[in-house]
Amino acid sequence: MNEIGTGTENAYIQKINSVQHNVPSWSIFGIFFMVLVISESLITERNSGSWTRIKLIQGSLFDIFAGKILFFILLGIIQFYFMLLVGMYLMPLLGLDALVIGTHQGALFLMVSSISLCAASVGILFGMIFNSTNQALPVGAISVVILSAVGGVWVPLEILPPLLSKISYISPLRWSLEGINNILLRNGGLSTILIPSFALVLVSAISLLISKLMDK
């Protein structure tokens, strides 16, 4: 596989290789597949009557959402860092390059938290929109796969056709991958993830707002 340099001349540049691209991108893909688990959980609660009993507990709907979201944020973070360990220590045993994670671990943690927040919020949205798992799971799976394809998970954004590159801006996975690459490939700090993180938080806020309206 040919190596492609990214970033500016004055920045530290980690060349793209199969490990440096695939481990972060497929880790993000795995986080967004939590959409299926979350939507299925919400639909099951609603159909069994548990959702009604939960809402009778004193507090706002956002308090209920927050409890669910915090759990899945933690799950997404654990999953992502586990995959980083695989890239750092297992891949070299298979004869591949070791994953380089850069020096800005605080920025990386915040970026992964934003990604997990977005995935959890979209999962809640799917759970509120659909009435059965037979509806939610196929649509959720197809949506994640399509957004992954246009978001640069399967192939680097740098080699996507111009049209797909423009379309990719609507994909949360594109912003997720851009933020992670700014840290891992370009050794960027907190300032380099502000825009990707903001985009993911914005998607999260819109998803939760629509979820609240759907519940009403």
Helices and strands as residue ranges (DSSP letters): H 18-32, H 34-48, H 50-55, H 61-85, I 86-90, G 91-94, H 105-129, H 133-151, G 157-159, H 162-167, G 168-170, H 172-184, G 190-193, H 194-215
